[in-house]
């Protein structure tokens, strides 16, 4: 499956925001190793927003996909 330019732009924005959140949380907590979190952001964003069956409004949905890291 390929991505349209609009999908790619949206996913890039979500990945950018996730990176900012990782950095903000790390700074707020007083420091941590952020390499692992930053290195998997793109993969997790693609999986969550493009391929996984999830419904944020219904987190207990029985047919939802689950990702175990």
PDB file of N, CA, C, O and CB in Angstrom:
ATOM      1  N   UNK A   1       0.835  -1.182   0.000  1.00  0.00           N
ATOM      2  CA  UNK A   1       0.000   0.000   0.000  1.00  0.00           C
ATOM      3  C   UNK A   1       0.876   1.240   0.000  1.00  0.00           C
ATOM      4  O   UNK A   1       1.792   1.386   0.809  1.00  0.00           O
ATOM      5  CB  UNK A   1      -0.948   0.001   1.207  1.00  0.00           C
ATOM      6  N   UNK A   2       0.571   2.105  -0.912  1.00  0.00           N
ATOM      7  CA  UNK A   2       1.327   3.349  -0.940  1.00  0.00           C
ATOM      8  C   UNK A   2       0.510   4.454  -0.265  1.00  0.00           C
ATOM      9  O   UNK A   2      -0.694   4.319  -0.049  1.00  0.00           O
ATOM     10  CB  UNK A   2       1.692   3.742  -2.399  1.00  0.00           C
ATOM     11  N   UNK A   3       1.185   5.522   0.050  1.00  0.00           N
ATOM     12  CA  UNK A   3       0.554   6.654   0.727  1.00  0.00           C
ATOM     13  C   UNK A   3       0.355   7.793  -0.255  1.00  0.00           C
ATOM     14  O   UNK A   3       1.203   8.036  -1.115  1.00  0.00           O
ATOM     15  CB  UNK A   3       1.399   7.120   1.931  1.00  0.00           C
ATOM     16  N   UNK A   4      -0.756   8.487  -0.129  1.00  0.00           N
ATOM     17  CA  UNK A   4      -0.945   9.699  -0.913  1.00  0.00           C
ATOM     18  C   UNK A   4      -0.106  10.806  -0.272  1.00  0.00           C
ATOM     19  O   UNK A   4       0.353  10.668   0.862  1.00  0.00           O
ATOM     20  CB  UNK A   4      -2.464  10.103  -0.991  1.00  0.00           C
ATOM     21  N   UNK A   5       0.087  11.884  -0.994  1.00  0.00           N
ATOM     22  CA  UNK A   5       0.857  13.006  -0.426  1.00  0.00           C
ATOM     23  C   UNK A   5       0.172  13.569   0.812  1.00  0.00           C
ATOM     24  O   UNK A   5       0.839  13.979   1.761  1.00  0.00           O
ATOM     25  CB  UNK A   5       1.041  14.121  -1.473  1.00  0.00           C
ATOM     26  N   UNK A   6      -1.162  13.590   0.804  1.00  0.00           N
ATOM     27  CA  UNK A   6      -1.895  14.099   1.963  1.00  0.00           C
ATOM     28  C   UNK A   6      -1.709  13.183   3.173  1.00  0.00           C
ATOM     29  O   UNK A   6      -1.493  13.657   4.288  1.00  0.00           O
ATOM     30  CB  UNK A   6      -3.389  14.242   1.630  1.00  0.00           C
ATOM     31  N   UNK A   7      -1.795  11.864   2.948  1.00  0.00           N
ATOM     32  CA  UNK A   7      -1.586  10.921   4.053  1.00  0.00           C
ATOM     33  C   UNK A   7      -0.174  11.041   4.608  1.00  0.00           C
ATOM     34  O   UNK A   7       0.025  11.041   5.823  1.00  0.00           O
ATOM     35  CB  UNK A   7      -1.847   9.478   3.589  1.00  0.00           C
ATOM     36  N   UNK A   8       0.800  11.144   3.718  1.00  0.00           N
ATOM     37  CA  UNK A   8       2.190  11.266   4.144  1.00  0.00           C
ATOM     38  C   UNK A   8       2.402  12.540   4.958  1.00  0.00           C
ATOM     39  O   UNK A   8       3.083  12.518   5.983  1.00  0.00           O
ATOM     40  CB  UNK A   8       3.123  11.253   2.929  1.00  0.00           C
ATOM     41  N   UNK A   9       1.822  13.646   4.505  1.00  0.00           N
ATOM     42  CA  UNK A   9       1.952  14.910   5.242  1.00  0.00           C
ATOM     43  C   UNK A   9       1.322  14.792   6.634  1.00  0.00           C
ATOM     44  O   UNK A   9       1.895  15.264   7.615  1.00  0.00           O
ATOM     45  CB  UNK A   9       1.291  16.067   4.453  1.00  0.00           C
ATOM     46  N   UNK A  10       0.146  14.165   6.721  1.00  0.00           N
ATOM     47  CA  UNK A  10      -0.523  13.992   8.011  1.00  0.00           C
ATOM     48  C   UNK A  10       0.302  13.108   8.941  1.00  0.00           C
ATOM     49  O   UNK A  10       0.456  13.426  10.120  1.00  0.00           O
ATOM     50  CB  UNK A  10      -1.920  13.390   7.814  1.00  0.00           C
ATOM     51  N   UNK A  11       0.830  12.005   8.423  1.00  0.00           N
ATOM     52  CA  UNK A  11       1.631  11.099   9.246  1.00  0.00           C
ATOM     53  C   UNK A  11       2.937  11.753   9.686  1.00  0.00           C
ATOM     54  O   UNK A  11       3.388  11.542  10.812  1.00  0.00           O
ATOM     55  CB  UNK A  11       1.926   9.811   8.480  1.00  0.00           C
ATOM     56  N   UNK A  12       3.543  12.544   8.807  1.00  0.00           N
ATOM     57  CA  UNK A  12       4.758  13.271   9.189  1.00  0.00           C
ATOM     58  C   UNK A  12       4.469  14.252  10.319  1.00  0.00           C
ATOM     59  O   UNK A  12       5.278  14.400  11.234  1.00  0.00           O
ATOM     60  CB  UNK A  12       5.343  14.019   7.978  1.00  0.00           C
ATOM     61  N   UNK A  13       3.322  14.921  10.260  1.00  0.00           N
ATOM     62  CA  UNK A  13       2.949  15.862  11.321  1.00  0.00           C
ATOM     63  C   UNK A  13       2.716  15.128  12.642  1.00  0.00           C
ATOM     64  O   UNK A  13       3.132  15.600  13.701  1.00  0.00           O
ATOM     65  CB  UNK A  13       1.686  16.651  10.922  1.00  0.00           C
ATOM     66  N   UNK A  14       2.060  13.991  12.577  1.00  0.00           N
ATOM     67  CA  UNK A  14       1.821  13.205  13.796  1.00  0.00           C
ATOM     68  C   UNK A  14       3.144  12.703  14.384  1.00  0.00           C
ATOM     69  O   UNK A  14       3.320  12.715  15.602  1.00  0.00           O
ATOM     70  CB  UNK A  14       0.882  12.009  13.495  1.00  0.00           C
ATOM     71  N   UNK A  15       4.070  12.264  13.534  1.00  0.00           N
ATOM     72  CA  UNK A  15       5.378  11.804  14.007  1.00  0.00           C
ATOM     73  C   UNK A  15       6.160  12.966  14.625  1.00  0.00           C
ATOM     74  O   UNK A  15       6.819  12.797  15.652  1.00  0.00           O
ATOM     75  CB  UNK A  15       6.184  11.170  12.846  1.00  0.00           C
ATOM     76  N   UNK A  16       6.088  14.133  14.007  1.00  0.00           N
ATOM     77  CA  UNK A  16       6.758  15.319  14.541  1.00  0.00           C
ATOM     78  C   UNK A  16       6.212  15.658  15.929  1.00  0.00           C
ATOM     79  O   UNK A  16       6.974  15.940  16.854  1.00  0.00           O
ATOM     80  CB  UNK A  16       6.579  16.521  13.584  1.00  0.00           C
ATOM     81  N   UNK A  17       4.880  15.625  16.063  1.00  0.00           N
ATOM     82  CA  UNK A  17       4.273  15.931  17.360  1.00  0.00           C
ATOM     83  C   UNK A  17       4.657  14.890  18.404  1.00  0.00           C
ATOM     84  O   UNK A  17       4.893  15.234  19.562  1.00  0.00           O
ATOM     85  CB  UNK A  17       2.747  16.008  17.234  1.00  0.00           C
ATOM     86  N   UNK A  18       4.723  13.629  18.009  1.00  0.00           N
ATOM     87  CA  UNK A  18       5.127  12.573  18.951  1.00  0.00           C
ATOM     88  C   UNK A  18       6.561  12.808  19.424  1.00  0.00           C
ATOM     89  O   UNK A  18       6.864  12.630  20.604  1.00  0.00           O
ATOM     90  CB  UNK A  18       5.001  11.171  18.295  1.00  0.00           C
ATOM     91  N   UNK A  19       7.441  13.205  18.506  1.00  0.00           N
ATOM     92  CA  UNK A  19       8.828  13.499  18.898  1.00  0.00           C
ATOM     93  C   UNK A  19       8.882  14.658  19.881  1.00  0.00           C
ATOM     94  O   UNK A  19       9.617  14.612  20.868  1.00  0.00           O
ATOM     95  CB  UNK A  19       9.684  13.821  17.660  1.00  0.00           C
ATOM     96  N   UNK A  20       8.103  15.696  19.609  1.00  0.00           N
ATOM     97  CA  UNK A  20       8.055  16.844  20.530  1.00  0.00           C
ATOM     98  C   UNK A  20       7.561  16.408  21.901  1.00  0.00           C
ATOM     99  O   UNK A  20       8.097  16.836  22.924  1.00  0.00           O
ATOM    100  CB  UNK A  20       7.145  17.958  19.968  1.00  0.00           C
ATOM    101  N   UNK A  21       6.540  15.560  21.923  1.00  0.00           N
ATOM    102  CA  UNK A  21       6.001  15.071  23.200  1.00  0.00           C
ATOM    103  C   UNK A  21       7.046  14.265  23.963  1.00  0.00           C
ATOM    104  O   UNK A  21       7.168  14.400  25.181  1.00  0.00           O
ATOM    105  CB  UNK A  21       4.748  14.213  22.962  1.00  0.00           C
ATOM    106  N   UNK A  22       7.800  13.429  23.253  1.00  0.00           N
ATOM    107  CA  UNK A  22       8.854  12.634  23.898  1.00  0.00           C
ATOM    108  C   UNK A  22       9.892  13.554  24.530  1.00  0.00           C
ATOM    109  O   UNK A  22      10.311  13.341  25.668  1.00  0.00           O
ATOM    110  CB  UNK A  22       9.531  11.683  22.876  1.00  0.00           C
ATOM    111  N   UNK A  23      10.298  14.568  23.792  1.00  0.00           N
ATOM    112  CA  UNK A  23      11.312  15.503  24.295  1.00  0.00           C
ATOM    113  C   UNK A  23      10.757  16.306  25.473  1.00  0.00           C
ATOM    114  O   UNK A  23      11.449  16.496  26.473  1.00  0.00           O
ATOM    115  CB  UNK A  23      11.781  16.458  23.168  1.00  0.00           C
ATOM    116  N   UNK A  24       9.509  16.779  25.358  1.00  0.00           N
ATOM    117  CA  UNK A  24       8.889  17.538  26.455  1.00  0.00           C
ATOM    118  C   UNK A  24       8.774  16.700  27.726  1.00  0.00           C
ATOM    119  O   UNK A  24       9.104  17.172  28.814  1.00  0.00           O
ATOM    120  CB  UNK A  24       7.500  18.037  26.038  1.00  0.00           C
ATOM    121  N   UNK A  25       8.311  15.467  27.591  1.00  0.00           N
ATOM    122  CA  UNK A  25       8.155  14.594  28.757  1.00  0.00           C
ATOM    123  C   UNK A  25       9.511  14.296  29.385  1.00  0.00           C
ATOM    124  O   UNK A  25       9.641  14.249  30.608  1.00  0.00           O
ATOM    125  CB  UNK A  25       7.452  13.282  28.363  1.00  0.00           C
ATOM    126  N   UNK A  26      10.518  14.096  28.539  1.00  0.00           N
ATOM    127  CA  UNK A  26      11.859  13.828  29.047  1.00  0.00           C
ATOM    128  C   UNK A  26      12.395  15.030  29.818  1.00  0.00           C
ATOM    129  O   UNK A  26      12.973  14.877  30.893  1.00  0.00           O
ATOM    130  CB  UNK A  26      12.808  13.469  27.895  1.00  0.00           C
ATOM    131  N   UNK A  27      12.200  16.227  29.264  1.00  0.00           N
ATOM    132  CA  UNK A  27      12.659  17.439  29.948  1.00  0.00           C
ATOM    133  C   UNK A  27      11.896  17.633  31.257  1.00  0.00           C
ATOM    134  O   UNK A  27      12.495  17.988  32.272  1.00  0.00           O
ATOM    135  CB  UNK A  27      12.485  18.678  29.038  1.00  0.00           C
ATOM    136  N   UNK A  28      10.592  17.408  31.246  1.00  0.00           N
ATOM    137  CA  UNK A  28       9.767  17.564  32.441  1.00  0.00           C
ATOM    138  C   UNK A  28      10.171  16.585  33.543  1.00  0.00           C
ATOM    139  O   UNK A  28      10.128  16.919  34.727  1.00  0.00           O
ATOM    140  CB  UNK A  28       8.299  17.371  32.090  1.00  0.00           C
ATOM    141  N   UNK A  29      10.562  15.374  33.142  1.00  0.00           N
ATOM    142  CA  UNK A  29      10.896  14.350  34.137  1.00  0.00           C
ATOM    143  C   UNK A  29      12.307  14.511  34.699  1.00  0.00           C
ATOM    144  O   UNK A  29      12.679  13.835  35.658  1.00  0.00           O
ATOM    145  CB  UNK A  29      10.751  12.973  33.526  1.00  0.00           C
ATOM    146  N   UNK A  30      13.081  15.397  34.106  1.00  0.00           N
ATOM    147  CA  UNK A  30      14.433  15.614  34.597  1.00  0.00           C
ATOM    148  C   UNK A  30      15.487  14.847  33.829  1.00  0.00           C
ATOM    149  O   UNK A  30      16.661  14.865  34.198  1.00  0.00           O
ATOM    150  CB  UNK A  30      14.508  15.246  36.029  1.00  0.00           C
ATOM    151  N   UNK A  31      15.086  14.178  32.772  1.00  0.00           N
ATOM    152  CA  UNK A  31      16.047  13.485  31.925  1.00  0.00           C
ATOM    153  C   UNK A  31      15.778  12.004  31.835  1.00  0.00           C
ATOM    154  O   UNK A  31      15.299  11.376  32.779  1.00  0.00           O
ATOM    155  CB  UNK A  31      17.432  13.709  32.431  1.00  0.00           C
ATOM    156  N   UNK A  32      16.094  11.467  30.694  1.00  0.00           N
ATOM    157  CA  UNK A  32      15.946  10.029  30.437  1.00  0.00           C
ATOM    158  C   UNK A  32      16.631   9.729  29.115  1.00  0.00           C
ATOM    159  O   UNK A  32      17.077  10.641  28.419  1.00  0.00           O
ATOM    160  CB  UNK A  32      14.428   9.591  30.406  1.00  0.00           C
ATOM    161  N   UNK A  33      16.712   8.472  28.776  1.00  0.00           N
ATOM    162  CA  UNK A  33      17.284   8.084  27.490  1.00  0.00           C
ATOM    163  C   UNK A  33      16.170   8.140  26.453  1.00  0.00           C
ATOM    164  O   UNK A  33      15.218   7.364  26.530  1.00  0.00           O
ATOM    165  CB  UNK A  33      17.934   6.654  27.554  1.00  0.00           C
ATOM    166  N   UNK A  34      16.276   9.044  25.485  1.00  0.00           N
ATOM    167  CA  UNK A  34      15.197   9.227  24.521  1.00  0.00           C
ATOM    168  C   UNK A  34      15.469   8.570  23.175  1.00  0.00           C
ATOM    169  O   UNK A  34      14.612   8.588  22.292  1.00  0.00           O
ATOM    170  CB  UNK A  34      14.950  10.687  24.317  1.00  0.00           C
ATOM    171  N   UNK A  35      16.641   7.995  23.013  1.00  0.00           N
ATOM    172  CA  UNK A  35      17.001   7.401  21.723  1.00  0.00           C
ATOM    173  C   UNK A  35      16.024   6.346  21.248  1.00  0.00           C
ATOM    174  O   UNK A  35      15.642   6.336  20.078  1.00  0.00           O
ATOM    175  CB  UNK A  35      18.362   6.799  21.807  1.00  0.00           C
ATOM    176  N   UNK A  36      15.615   5.457  22.142  1.00  0.00           N
ATOM    177  CA  UNK A  36      14.686   4.396  21.766  1.00  0.00           C
ATOM    178  C   UNK A  36      13.339   4.938  21.327  1.00  0.00           C
ATOM    179  O   UNK A  36      12.783   4.511  20.316  1.00  0.00           O
ATOM    180  CB  UNK A  36      14.497   3.442  22.916  1.00  0.00           C
ATOM    181  N   UNK A  37      12.826   5.875  22.093  1.00  0.00           N
ATOM    182  CA  UNK A  37      11.533   6.466  21.753  1.00  0.00           C
ATOM    183  C   UNK A  37      11.553   7.198  20.426  1.00  0.00           C
ATOM    184  O   UNK A  37      10.643   7.055  19.609  1.00  0.00           O
ATOM    185  CB  UNK A  37      11.099   7.411  22.836  1.00  0.00           C
ATOM    186  N   UNK A  38      12.602   7.983  20.218  1.00  0.00           N
ATOM    187  CA  UNK A  38      12.691   8.737  18.972  1.00  0.00           C
ATOM    188  C   UNK A  38      12.934   7.836  17.763  1.00  0.00           C
ATOM    189  O   UNK A  38      12.527   8.165  16.649  1.00  0.00           O
ATOM    190  CB  UNK A  38      13.795   9.767  19.071  1.00  0.00           C
ATOM    191  N   UNK A  39      13.595   6.703  17.982  1.00  0.00           N
ATOM    192  CA  UNK A  39      13.943   5.845  16.844  1.00  0.00           C
ATOM    193  C   UNK A  39      12.761   5.049  16.305  1.00  0.00           C
ATOM    194  O   UNK A  39      12.803   4.611  15.156  1.00  0.00           O
ATOM    195  CB  UNK A  39      15.038   4.895  17.242  1.00  0.00           C
ATOM    196  N   UNK A  40      11.713   4.848  17.091  1.00  0.00           N
ATOM    197  CA  UNK A  40      10.581   4.041  16.622  1.00  0.00           C
ATOM    198  C   UNK A  40       9.338   4.870  16.286  1.00  0.00           C
ATOM    199  O   UNK A  40       8.305   4.307  15.923  1.00  0.00           O
ATOM    200  CB  UNK A  40      10.226   3.016  17.669  1.00  0.00           C
ATOM    201  N   UNK A  41       9.422   6.175  16.399  1.00  0.00           N
ATOM    202  CA  UNK A  41       8.247   7.019  16.192  1.00  0.00           C
ATOM    203  C   UNK A  41       7.629   6.807  14.814  1.00  0.00           C
ATOM    204  O   UNK A  41       6.423   6.582  14.718  1.00  0.00           O
ATOM    205  CB  UNK A  41       8.618   8.482  16.370  1.00  0.00           C
ATOM    206  N   UNK A  42       8.416   6.872  13.758  1.00  0.00           N
ATOM    207  CA  UNK A  42       7.852   6.756  12.409  1.00  0.00           C
ATOM    208  C   UNK A  42       7.141   5.422  12.213  1.00  0.00           C
ATOM    209  O   UNK A  42       6.038   5.375  11.668  1.00  0.00           O
ATOM    210  CB  UNK A  42       8.951   6.916  11.358  1.00  0.00           C
ATOM    211  N   UNK A  43       7.768   4.352  12.653  1.00  0.00           N
ATOM    212  CA  UNK A  43       7.173   3.026  12.511  1.00  0.00           C
ATOM    213  C   UNK A  43       5.851   2.935  13.277  1.00  0.00           C
ATOM    214  O   UNK A  43       4.862   2.432  12.743  1.00  0.00           O
ATOM    215  CB  UNK A  43       8.149   1.945  13.005  1.00  0.00           C
ATOM    216  N   UNK A  44       5.827   3.413  14.507  1.00  0.00           N
ATOM    217  CA  UNK A  44       4.618   3.327  15.316  1.00  0.00           C
ATOM    218  C   UNK A  44       3.490   4.201  14.767  1.00  0.00           C
ATOM    219  O   UNK A  44       2.324   3.809  14.805  1.00  0.00           O
ATOM    220  CB  UNK A  44       4.926   3.724  16.745  1.00  0.00           C
ATOM    221  N   UNK A  45       3.832   5.373  14.262  1.00  0.00           N
ATOM    222  CA  UNK A  45       2.814   6.257  13.686  1.00  0.00           C
ATOM    223  C   UNK A  45       2.182   5.607  12.458  1.00  0.00           C
ATOM    224  O   UNK A  45       0.959   5.619  12.316  1.00  0.00           O
ATOM    225  CB  UNK A  45       3.429   7.626  13.313  1.00  0.00           C
ATOM    226  N   UNK A  46       2.992   5.045  11.578  1.00  0.00           N
ATOM    227  CA  UNK A  46       2.455   4.366  10.385  1.00  0.00           C
ATOM    228  C   UNK A  46       1.562   3.202  10.801  1.00  0.00           C
ATOM    229  O   UNK A  46       0.451   3.057  10.289  1.00  0.00           O
ATOM    230  CB  UNK A  46       3.608   3.857   9.473  1.00  0.00           C
ATOM    231  N   UNK A  47       2.040   2.380  11.721  1.00  0.00           N
ATOM    232  CA  UNK A  47       1.238   1.240  12.166  1.00  0.00           C
ATOM    233  C   UNK A  47      -0.100   1.695  12.747  1.00  0.00           C
ATOM    234  O   UNK A  47      -1.152   1.185  12.362  1.00  0.00           O
ATOM    235  CB  UNK A  47       2.009   0.420  13.205  1.00  0.00           C
ATOM    236  N   UNK A  48      -0.060   2.642  13.663  1.00  0.00           N
ATOM    237  CA  UNK A  48      -1.267   3.053  14.381  1.00  0.00           C
ATOM    238  C   UNK A  48      -2.276   3.737  13.463  1.00  0.00           C
ATOM    239  O   UNK A  48      -3.458   3.392  13.466  1.00  0.00           O
ATOM    240  CB  UNK A  48      -0.902   3.985  15.525  1.00  0.00           C
ATOM    241  N   UNK A  49      -1.810   4.708  12.677  1.00  0.00           N
ATOM    242  CA  UNK A  49      -2.743   5.511  11.894  1.00  0.00           C
ATOM    243  C   UNK A  49      -3.078   4.931  10.528  1.00  0.00           C
ATOM    244  O   UNK A  49      -4.076   5.330   9.930  1.00  0.00           O
ATOM    245  CB  UNK A  49      -2.189   6.872  11.716  1.00  0.00           C
ATOM    246  N   UNK A  50      -2.275   4.002  10.016  1.00  0.00           N
ATOM    247  CA  UNK A  50      -2.522   3.475   8.670  1.00  0.00           C
ATOM    248  C   UNK A  50      -3.008   2.027   8.683  1.00  0.00           C
ATOM    249  O   UNK A  50      -3.885   1.674   7.895  1.00  0.00           O
ATOM    250  CB  UNK A  50      -1.260   3.575   7.840  1.00  0.00           C
ATOM    251  N   UNK A  51      -2.465   1.189   9.550  1.00  0.00           N
ATOM    252  CA  UNK A  51      -2.722  -0.243   9.442  1.00  0.00           C
ATOM    253  C   UNK A  51      -3.520  -0.861  10.588  1.00  0.00           C
ATOM    254  O   UNK A  51      -4.266  -1.815  10.368  1.00  0.00           O
ATOM    255  CB  UNK A  51      -1.442  -0.943   9.335  1.00  0.00           C
ATOM    256  N   UNK A  52      -3.380  -0.351  11.772  1.00  0.00           N
ATOM    257  CA  UNK A  52      -4.057  -0.982  12.911  1.00  0.00           C
ATOM    258  C   UNK A  52      -5.537  -0.607  12.953  1.00  0.00           C
ATOM    259  O   UNK A  52      -5.923   0.506  12.596  1.00  0.00           O
ATOM    260  CB  UNK A  52      -3.376  -0.578  14.228  1.00  0.00           C
ATOM    261  N   UNK A  53      -6.348  -1.556  13.394  1.00  0.00           N
ATOM    262  CA  UNK A  53      -7.776  -1.303  13.608  1.00  0.00           C
ATOM    263  C   UNK A  53      -7.935  -0.824  15.047  1.00  0.00           C
ATOM    264  O   UNK A  53      -7.893  -1.621  15.984  1.00  0.00           O
ATOM    265  CB  UNK A  53      -8.652  -2.595  13.327  1.00  0.00           C
ATOM    266  N   UNK A  54      -8.116   0.473  15.212  1.00  0.00           N
ATOM    267  CA  UNK A  54      -8.301   1.060  16.539  1.00  0.00           C
ATOM    268  C   UNK A  54      -9.420   2.092  16.477  1.00  0.00           C
ATOM    269  O   UNK A  54      -9.717   2.647  15.420  1.00  0.00           O
ATOM    270  CB  UNK A  54      -6.982   1.708  17.053  1.00  0.00           C
ATOM    271  N   UNK A  55     -10.022   2.332  17.608  1.00  0.00           N
ATOM    272  CA  UNK A  55     -11.047   3.362  17.736  1.00  0.00           C
ATOM    273  C   UNK A  55     -10.788   4.096  19.049  1.00  0.00           C
ATOM    274  O   UNK A  55     -11.205   3.628  20.108  1.00  0.00           O
ATOM    275  CB  UNK A  55     -12.502   2.746  17.692  1.00  0.00           C
ATOM    276  N   UNK A  56     -10.102   5.243  18.993  1.00  0.00           N
ATOM    277  CA  UNK A  56      -9.777   5.965  20.224  1.00  0.00           C
ATOM    278  C   UNK A  56     -11.010   6.299  21.069  1.00  0.00           C
ATOM    279  O   UNK A  56     -10.902   6.438  22.287  1.00  0.00           O
ATOM    280  CB  UNK A  56      -9.041   7.238  19.885  1.00  0.00           C
ATOM    281  N   UNK A  57     -12.168   6.427  20.441  1.00  0.00           N
ATOM    282  CA  UNK A  57     -13.388   6.720  21.191  1.00  0.00           C
ATOM    283  C   UNK A  57     -13.925   5.485  21.914  1.00  0.00           C
ATOM    284  O   UNK A  57     -14.770   5.598  22.802  1.00  0.00           O
ATOM    285  CB  UNK A  57     -14.453   7.275  20.257  1.00  0.00           C
ATOM    286  N   UNK A  58     -13.434   4.311  21.531  1.00  0.00           N
ATOM    287  CA  UNK A  58     -13.896   3.065  22.141  1.00  0.00           C
ATOM    288  C   UNK A  58     -12.696   2.161  22.439  1.00  0.00           C
ATOM    289  O   UNK A  58     -12.500   1.157  21.754  1.00  0.00           O
ATOM    290  CB  UNK A  58     -14.912   2.340  21.211  1.00  0.00           C
ATOM    291  N   UNK A  59     -11.894   2.500  23.448  1.00  0.00           N
ATOM    292  CA  UNK A  59     -10.667   1.742  23.710  1.00  0.00           C
ATOM    293  C   UNK A  59     -10.895   0.305  24.165  1.00  0.00           C
ATOM    294  O   UNK A  59      -9.954  -0.488  24.163  1.00  0.00           O
ATOM    295  CB  UNK A  59      -9.864   2.448  24.742  1.00  0.00           C
ATOM    296  N   UNK A  60     -12.107  -0.050  24.551  1.00  0.00           N
ATOM    297  CA  UNK A  60     -12.394  -1.426  24.978  1.00  0.00           C
ATOM    298  C   UNK A  60     -12.976  -2.280  23.849  1.00  0.00           C
ATOM    299  O   UNK A  60     -13.411  -3.405  24.098  1.00  0.00           O
ATOM    300  CB  UNK A  60     -13.359  -1.412  26.155  1.00  0.00           C
ATOM    301  N   UNK A  61     -12.992  -1.776  22.630  1.00  0.00           N
ATOM    302  CA  UNK A  61     -13.508  -2.495  21.467  1.00  0.00           C
ATOM    303  C   UNK A  61     -12.807  -3.844  21.361  1.00  0.00           C
ATOM    304  O   UNK A  61     -11.581  -3.901  21.278  1.00  0.00           O
ATOM    305  CB  UNK A  61     -13.311  -1.668  20.165  1.00  0.00           C
ATOM    306  N   UNK A  62     -13.569  -4.916  21.362  1.00  0.00           N
ATOM    307  CA  UNK A  62     -12.986  -6.257  21.397  1.00  0.00           C
ATOM    308  C   UNK A  62     -12.213  -6.615  20.132  1.00  0.00           C
ATOM    309  O   UNK A  62     -11.267  -7.401  20.197  1.00  0.00           O
ATOM    310  CB  UNK A  62     -14.068  -7.272  21.618  1.00  0.00           C
ATOM    311  N   UNK A  63     -12.593  -6.057  18.982  1.00  0.00           N
ATOM    312  CA  UNK A  63     -11.926  -6.398  17.723  1.00  0.00           C
ATOM    313  C   UNK A  63     -10.745  -5.494  17.392  1.00  0.00           C
ATOM    314  O   UNK A  63     -10.181  -5.580  16.301  1.00  0.00           O
ATOM    315  CB  UNK A  63     -12.914  -6.343  16.600  1.00  0.00           C
ATOM    316  N   UNK A  64     -10.372  -4.631  18.327  1.00  0.00           N
ATOM    317  CA  UNK A  64      -9.250  -3.726  18.056  1.00  0.00           C
ATOM    318  C   UNK A  64      -7.948  -4.519  17.948  1.00  0.00           C
ATOM    319  O   UNK A  64      -7.803  -5.589  18.539  1.00  0.00           O
ATOM    320  CB  UNK A  64      -9.135  -2.648  19.165  1.00  0.00           C
ATOM    321  N   UNK A  65      -7.015  -3.974  17.186  1.00  0.00           N
ATOM    322  CA  UNK A  65      -5.676  -4.557  17.137  1.00  0.00           C
ATOM    323  C   UNK A  65      -4.920  -4.139  18.384  1.00  0.00           C
ATOM    324  O   UNK A  65      -5.195  -3.097  18.978  1.00  0.00           O
ATOM    325  CB  UNK A  65      -4.912  -4.120  15.853  1.00  0.00           C
ATOM    326  N   UNK A  66      -3.979  -4.957  18.762  1.00  0.00           N
ATOM    327  CA  UNK A  66      -3.128  -4.663  19.919  1.00  0.00           C
ATOM    328  C   UNK A  66      -1.672  -4.722  19.478  1.00  0.00           C
ATOM    329  O   UNK A  66      -1.282  -5.593  18.701  1.00  0.00           O
ATOM    330  CB  UNK A  66      -3.395  -5.665  21.092  1.00  0.00           C
ATOM    331  N   UNK A  67      -0.888  -3.803  19.972  1.00  0.00           N
ATOM    332  CA  UNK A  67       0.538  -3.756  19.669  1.00  0.00           C
ATOM    333  C   UNK A  67       1.294  -3.957  20.972  1.00  0.00           C
ATOM    334  O   UNK A  67       1.121  -3.205  21.930  1.00  0.00           O
ATOM    335  CB  UNK A  67       0.941  -2.405  18.981  1.00  0.00           C
ATOM    336  N   UNK A  68       2.126  -4.973  20.992  1.00  0.00           N
ATOM    337  CA  UNK A  68       2.930  -5.260  22.180  1.00  0.00           C
ATOM    338  C   UNK A  68       4.387  -5.005  21.826  1.00  0.00           C
ATOM    339  O   UNK A  68       4.929  -5.627  20.912  1.00  0.00           O
ATOM    340  CB  UNK A  68       2.717  -6.735  22.682  1.00  0.00           C
ATOM    341  N   UNK A  69       5.015  -4.096  22.546  1.00  0.00           N
ATOM    342  CA  UNK A  69       6.433  -3.788  22.307  1.00  0.00           C
ATOM    343  C   UNK A  69       7.293  -4.589  23.250  1.00  0.00           C
ATOM    344  O   UNK A  69       8.518  -4.478  23.214  1.00  0.00           O
ATOM    345  CB  UNK A  69       6.716  -2.282  22.477  1.00  0.00           C
TER     346      UNK A  69
END
